[in-house]
Amino acid sequence: MTLSLPVQVRLAKREDVAALGRMGAALVRYHHSVDPLRFFLVGDERGYGAFLASEIGRQGSVVLVAEARGEDGAARVIGYAWGRLEGRDWTLLLDACGALHDLYVEPEARRLGAGRALCEAMIESLSSLGAPRVVLSTASKNEAAQRLFASLGFRATMIEMTREKSS
C-alpha cells in the first residue's frame, strides 16, 4: 500500500484499539525474535490491545497514534507510542520521569517520519504533564531505533545485561 505524507499524530481513541493491539503484539514479537530468552511473548493481539485501551485517558498516561493517508485517501493508523509518568524508583536509582515504553511503526510505513513524530509528540506530552526528563529502553540490537533516539537528544545511561541459569 502506498502511503502519503504528512504523517499526523493524535491521541489514541477507543476506535484504535484493534490497531494498537496488532502493533503492540508485533512489537512484542520483534523483541522476542531478537532475544527469546529475555523477552516473553504475550498471548494475543486482543490482550495487548486491552492493556493499551486501559491506558487511554488514564491520568499520567499518554497513548498516541500516527496516521497517514492511503491510496484511497482514507486515514490509516501506521504507528503508536505509549508513555506515562513514573515515580522515583529506588531500585533503578531513577528519579521521577516520563517513560516512553512503546514505540512502533508498521514496516511498510517506516522512513516516513512517523517514529520521529511520535517521539517528539510523546516528549512534548510527558513534559506538559510535568515530567522533568523522558527515559526509554531499547533492544541492544535495534540500532535504527537507537540512532533515532540519539538524534532526538537521548543519551545512553544504562546497559542491561542478562545471564540465564546454568544447566
N, C-alpha and C positions, 0 to 999 in steps of 0.2 A: 504494500500500500504506500502510495506517495503521500507525504505529509507536507503541509505548507507552513511557513513562518508567518507571523510571530508565534512563539510559544507563550501562552498565558498561564499564570499561576494564580490559584484561588484557594480559599478554604474548602476542604472536602465537605461534601454533603452526604446525607444518608443514601442518596441515589448512586453514590460512588462506591458503595461497599463491595459489590461484586468485583469491580476493577481493582480495588485495594486488596482484596483477598487474593486475587490472581497474581498481582505483582508482589505482594508480601510473601506468598508461598514461593514464587520464583526466586526472590532474594534469599530465602532460607535454603532452597535447593542449591543455589550458587555457592553459598558459604559451605554447605555440606560437601559439595563436589570438590572444593578447594582443600578441605581438611575434614574428612568424615569422623575422625576421632575427636575433634574439638567441637564441631557444630552438629547438633542433633537436628532431625527432621521433624516438622510438625505434620499432623495427620492429614489435613486437607485445607483447601483454599477457604472454605467457609469458616473454619476455626480462626484463621488469621484475620479474615475479613471481620468477623465478630469482635475480635480483640481491637482492631483499629476503629471499628464503629464505636466501641466503648470509650475511645479516646476523643472522638469528635465532640466538641463542646465541653469537655471536662476541663475544669479550672486548672490552668498551668500547663495544659497540653495543646499542641498545635499539630493538626494533620492538614497537609497541603496537597493539592494535585496540580499537575501540569497538563495543559490541553494544547492540542494542535488540530488544525482542520485537515480532514481527509480529502480525497479526490472529489467526493460528493458534497463538500462544503460543510459537512457536519463536524462539530467539535468532538474530539476523541481524547479520553484520558490516556496519556502516554507515560506518566510517571507520578511518583508521590514522594513525600518526605514526612516523617513523623519525628517530633521532638517534644520535650517537656522540661519544665523547671525541675531541678533536682536539689535536694537539701545537702548540707555538709555531710560528707561520707568519711568517717574516721578511718575506716579500713583502707580506703584508697588515698587518704590524705588529700581529698579533693574538696575544696570549699564549694559553697552553693554555686550553681551554674545552670545554664541551659544545656541540655544534651541533645544532640542530633543523633537519634537512634537508628533511623532507617532513611535511606535514600536509594531510589530505584527508578530507572528509566528503561522502558521497553527497548529491546535490542534494535529493532527497526527504526527507532526514534532517536537513537544516540547520535551525537555530534550536531544536534540542532540547538544546543544551548539550554536544554531543559534541566539538566543536572545543575548547572551553574545558577539558573534562575530559581530553582527550588532551594538551593543552598542559601543564596542571597536573601530570598524571602523568609527562610527559616531563621537566619541570623537576625534579620530585622524584627520578626515576630517575637522571638525569645527575648531580644533586647528590650522591646517595648513592654514586655511583661516583667522587666526588672532584672534579667539575667546579666550579671557583670562580665560574663565570659561564656563562650559556647565551646563545648568539648565534643569529641566524637571518637569512635574507634573504627578502624578499617582493617580488613583482612590483609595480612602481610604480603600476600601475593597479588593484591589488587592495585597494581602500580598506576593504572589510569585514574582510579579514584584518588589515590594519594597525590598525583600531580594536580588534579582539580582542587583538592582541599588546600594544597600548598599555594596555589595561585590565588586563593581567596584569603590568604593570611594565616592559615592554620600551621602550627609547627608540631613536630614530633615531641612528645613529652614522656611517653612510656612505651616499653616493648613488652608485650605479654609473651611468656614462654610456657610451654606445656610439656609435661613428661607423663607418659602413660605408665601405669603399674606394670612392673616386670612380671613375666610369666614364670 
